[in-house]
Amino acid sequence: MSKPGSPAVTVVTRTKDRPLFLERALGSILGQTFRDFELVVVNDGGEPGPVDKLVAARADDRVRVLHNARATGMVAASNRAVDESRSPLIAVHDDDDTWHPSFLEQTTRHLEETGAMGVIATTDRVEEEVGPHGITPLARTRLFPGLRFVNLYQMCFENYATPIAFLYRRAALQAVGPYDERFGGAADWEFALRFLRQFEIEFLATEDALAFYHHRPAAQGVDVNSVYTDVHREAENRVANVTLRADLAAGSLGLGFVVNALRYGYAQDEELFERHKQATDDRIEYLAACIAKVDQRVEALQQAVTPAERLKSDLAFVRTLPRRLARRLRAG
């Protein structure tokens, strides 16, 4: 599978001042049952000492470190590692994610047996927190539980090519081009779109997850991972704009139209849902207020002097409820 003198797989890990995560990532990668790989760690402007110390402690000659004197960003770091490697297969293992020990064994075998240009493995999402005693897992669920095939149309709406789950051939990257540094956190999505325009990406379905995307919703500072924020949405919007401009320049509808149509349609549906939800909430609040008034009236009726007075008051109040409800529903 590999060229003479080069390993079969290049694994890229980008890091910056996160030794706790990097130590876990090194264990995940070097603990693979498939051994024919190299690991290129790009220290993107972080302190070099802790990185060199962790790598030296592993004493594994498959690992090499590239130190960037200043931070260039995750996308540029990936491109540098890819440029300085020659393996026919490429995987990006972020410093805060992990693999099952057989991830490389199963994904490389799948590519060899099928001849596919890329493969995405079954992935779990791991909720965790960082505390004084290290990293504590909180919950684990299947990421994209309904995924069965990697479809270009669906990829136009949501990125299923999570880097930790994706192994692909260098020949595909050479055909479609490197990660585009203009798109920041959405660069992996834009890369997957370009990839699928020319090649298939297969989905490797397994009962147990082979890749683990780690998420820390309460984290701050260097512990924060790439969560879906307004920054990420802005990057996705740039991807949508660039692809649509390409359609306009070509004078035909294409990928840009599909991306924008799906995203606009979803935004419209989400806005409509929120409006209906608000209207429903308003009605629920009104009915709750009516029930509270009924409860108050019942309590007052219980204090009435005679049964006749109690019945008269009760009937008068009940007769007004249909009109009140009708007015409220028409107004809503």
HELIX and SHEET records of a PDB file:
HELIX    1   1 PRO A   19  LEU A   30  1                                  12    
HELIX    2   2 PRO A   48  ARG A   58  1                                  11    
HELIX    3   3 MET A   74  ASP A   83  1                                  10    
HELIX    4   4 PHE A  103  THR A  114  1                                  12    
HELIX    5   5 LEU A  152  MET A  155  1                                   4    
HELIX    6   6 PRO A  163  ALA A  165  5                                   3    
HELIX    7   7 ARG A  170  VAL A  176  1                                   7    
HELIX    8   8 GLU A  181  ALA A  186  5                                   6    
HELIX    9   9 ALA A  187  GLN A  198  1                                  12    
HELIX   10  10 GLY A  221  ASP A  223  5                                   3    
HELIX   11  11 ASP A  230  ALA A  250  1                                  21    
HELIX   12  12 LEU A  255  LEU A  301  1                                  47    
HELIX   13  13 PRO A  307  ALA A  331  1                                  25    
SHEET    1   A 7 VAL A  63  ASN A  68  0                                        
SHEET    2   A 7 PHE A  37  ASP A  44  1                                        
SHEET    3   A 7 VAL A   9  THR A  15  1                                        
SHEET    4   A 7 LEU A  89  VAL A  92  1                                        
SHEET    5   A 7 PHE A 166  ARG A 169 -1                                        
SHEET    6   A 7 GLY A 118  ALA A 121 -1                                        
SHEET    7   A 7 ILE A 201  LEU A 204  1                                        
SHEET    1   B 4 THR A  98  TRP A  99  0                                        
SHEET    2   B 4 ALA A 211  HIS A 215 -1                                        
SHEET    3   B 4 THR A 123  GLY A 131  1                                        
SHEET    4   B 4 GLY A 134  LEU A 143 -1                                        
END                                                                             
